[in-house]
């Protein structure tokens, strides 16, 4: 179980690094779409480096 936990943490750290490289953290105006895109990018982890570029759009009323 320790190996699984380490793999999940490494997966999420790689996703967070990918989001940082795409400058998703630099905006001072967070909105639904930006927060969702950051979350999906972090969850995608290393898949970001295989060409996956997740984007989320959402509208609030």
N, C-alpha and C positions, 0 to 999 in steps of 0.2 A: 504494500500500500504506500510505502514511502516513495517508491520510484514513480508511481502514478501522480502523487502530489507534486513531486519535483517537476515532472513533465508538464503538468498543467500550469504551474507557476512560470516555467520557462516559456511555454506557449504564449501566455498572457503578456509577459515582459517583452517578447519579440513583437507582439502586436502593438504594445504601447510605444515601442521604439519606432515602428513603422508609422504610427500616427504622428509622432514627433517629427519624423523626417518629412512628412507632408504638411507640416506647420499647422496642424489642427488645433494645437494648444495656444496659439499666439493671438487668437481673437479675444477681445475684451467684451464682446457682445454675444454671449452664448444664447442660442435659441434651440428649438426642438430638433431641427434638422442637423445642426452642428453636433449637438450632444449625442444624437442617435448615430451619426456617422462615426464619431469617435468610438462609441461603444461597439459598433459592428466591426470596425477596423481592429480594435483590440481583440475581440473574440475570434477574428479570422486568423490572427497570429501569423505564422510563417507563410500562409497562403498569400499574403500581401506581396511577397517577393516572387510569386509565380505568375503575376499578372492580374491577380484579383484586386479590384479597386472598388470596394463597397461604398455606396453612397445611399443615403436615406433622405427622402423628402417628406415633410409633414407640414400640415397647415393647422394653425390654431384659430379658433373663431373668436 
